[in-house]
């Protein structure tokens, strides 16, 4: 049974904190932006989707304590990404929460995968998560700690064969999170992985899913309901807030029991 509500938990510890989200203009990222802004956090996000991102900024203007900020950025450009993170520190303040959300799960086959495409998939789905974390860690140290949330994927656990470079990169995210948690824990910086199941975003429905697939996935899940971006964003709020203050090097899966 679909149990939805407009109510959400309130996390006072997120108020006034600076939250940086990659891929915040569409899909799960858009809902992350909305949810954290509603917690009175200062939300800054990057995305390549300029029109959608600017529309989101306009829609949310004046609705919460802080207006959200948007920077156009292709996260494959590490120099640009890290310069934006530095700009935030210089002009807004030190980042308290980093959510490495941006990804590209475009399908590709084993047979036709080239070295160049493999490298590009890692440049999108893995590399920015490390260098963004490396860039914000000194900011978090100055402020006495922080939370880094790396978005993983259930796809490799399901042995999905239609995007091997993507699934490999996403599997590596969990190792990255645990390594960073060990390296940064002394500065009270927590690093966790958040794994969504098959979230039926507009992109998924327009590219790869259809009503029949949606029903098939629901049957395979322990909870027979459609997974939505809000379910993932709610978990991210918890991982970012002080309520999870002793949780690090962990993987939190929100997939309705699919894996």
N, C-alpha and C positions, 0 to 999 in steps of 0.2 A: 504494500500500500504506500502511495506517495505521501510522505509526511513533510510538508514544507511550511516554512514560517518566515515572516519578515523580521522576527526577533533574532538578535545575535548576542553572544556573550560580550561583555564589556571588559576590557583589560586596561585598567588605569595606568599600568606601567608603560603602555605604548604611547600615552599622551605626550606630545611635544618631542618625541624621538624622531630622528631622521631615518627614513626607510628608503632604501634604494632598490629598485626592481628592474631587472632586464626583461625586455619583451612585454612591457606593461600596456601596450596599446590595444591588444586584441586577446581573445580567448581567456585562458586561465589568468594571464597577466592583467587583463583589464579588470577582472573581478578582484584580484589582489589589490590593485590600486584603489578600487572603490571601498573595499573592506578596511584597509588600513587608514584611508582618509577619514572614514566614519569613526575610527578610534581616536581621532584628533592627532594622528601622527603627521609629520611633515613628509609627504611622499614625493619622491623624485623618480622618474622612470625614463628608460631609453627604449627606442624601438625604431625599426625601419619604416613602419607603416605611418607615414606622416599624417595623412588625412584622418585616419581613425584616431590617432593619438591626439591631434589638435582638437578634434571633436569632443573627445573625452575630457580634455582640460577645460574646454568651454562649458560643457554640461555641468561639471562639478564646481565651477567657479562660484564662490560665495556660499556654498552649501555646508562647508565644514570650517573648523577653526583655521585650517591652512589650505590655500589653493595648491593643487598639485602642479608639479613642474615637469616639463618634457624636454628631453634632448634627442635630436635625431642621431642615431648611431647604428652602424653595422658592427656588431660585436666581434666580427672577424678582425676588425681594425683595433688591435689591442692598444696601440698608442693613443687613438682617439678615446677609447673607453676609459683608460686610466687617466687621461687628461680631464675628462668629464668628472671623474671621481675626485680628482684634486680640486677642480673648480668648485664642486659642492662643498668640500671642506673649507675652502678659502672664503666662499661667499654666503654659505648657509650655516655650516657647522659640521662637526664630526658625525659620520654615519654610524648609527647604532645597530641597524639591521640591514643585511644584504641578502636579497633573494635572487639567486641565479636561476631565473625562470626561462629565459629565451632558449628556443631550440627549433630544429627543423627536422621533422620526421618524414620528409619526402621519400616515397618508396623507390627502391632500387634493387636490382637483382645481383646475385652472386656472380652470374655468368658475365655480366656486362660492366662490373665495377672496375674502374680504373684507379691508378695510384693517385691521380690528381683529385678525383672525386672523393676517394677515401680521406685524403688530407683535408679537403674542404669540409667534409662532415665533422671531422674532429675539430677543425677551426671554429665551427659553429657550436657544437654540442658538448665540448669538453674543455678546450683551451681557455675560453673566457672565464670559466668558473674559477680556475686557479688564479689567473692574473687579476681578476676583480678582487678575489679574497686577499691576495698579496698586497694589493693597493689599499684596501680599506683596513687591513689589520693594524697599521700604525695609528690610524684615526680611532679605532676601537680601543686600542691600548691607552691612548691619552684620556679617553672618557671613562676608563675603568672596566671595559668589557663590551661585549656585543654578541649578536647572534647572526650566524651565516647559515642560510638554508639553500642547499643545492637540490635542484629538482631532478629526480631520477626518472625511471620509467619501468613499468611492469612488462614491457614488450620482450625484453631479453629473458625474463623468467618464464614467459609463455612460449619460448623458443620460436618466436616469430621469425620467419625466413625472408621477409619481403623488404628488409632494410638492414643488412648486416653491419654496415659501418655505423649507423645510428645506434643499434642495440649494443654494439661493442663499446661505443663512447659512453652510453648511458650506464652500462655495467661498471665502467671505470669510475663513474661519479661516486659510487659508494666507497671505493677505495680511497679516492681523493678526500672525501669528507672525513674519513677516519684518520688519515694521515694529517690533515690540517687540524683536526681536533686535538691530536697529540702534540702538534707543534705549537698551537696557539692557546692551549688551555691554561698555561701559566699566567697569561694575561687576561684570564676570565672571558675568553672568547669561545663561544660554543659553536660547533659546526655539526649539523645534522643533514640527513638526506630525507626528502619528502618524495614518496613514490605514488603518483596517481595511477589508477587503473585506466581503462579506456573511457576518457571523459568526452562526452558528446558535445564538443564545441561546434561552432559554425563551420570551422575549417574541416573538422572530421566529417561532418555531415555532407559538406559540399564536395569533398574529395574522395573519401574512402568508405564511408558508412552509408547505410540506407535503413529504412524502417525494419526490414527483415533482419539485418545484422544487429541492429539495436536490440531487437527481441531475443536474438540468439545469445548475445552477450549477457543480457539480463538473466536468462535461464542458467547460464554457466556460473553466475555469481551466487554466493550464498544469500545475499540480499537482492531480491528480484526487483530492483528499481534502477532507473537510469542515473548514472554518475554524472554530476554537473560540476562546473568550475567552482561553484560556491562551496561544495564539499571539500575541495582541496584548499581553498582560501581559508576556510575555518580552521583547518589543521595548521596552516602557516601562521595564523594569528597566535595560536598556542605556542608554537615553537619559537616565535619571536618574543613572546611576553615573559615576564618574570615567573609565571606559573610553571615554566619548564626550566627553571634556572639551574637545576642539577642534571639536565639531560644534554648529553653531547656524545659524539661518535656513534649515534644511533640512526636507524632507518625506520621511518614511520610510513607505513603503507596504507593508503586510502583507496581501496579498489572494490569495496563491497564483497570481499571474499572471493575475488576472481582468480587469484594466484594461489 
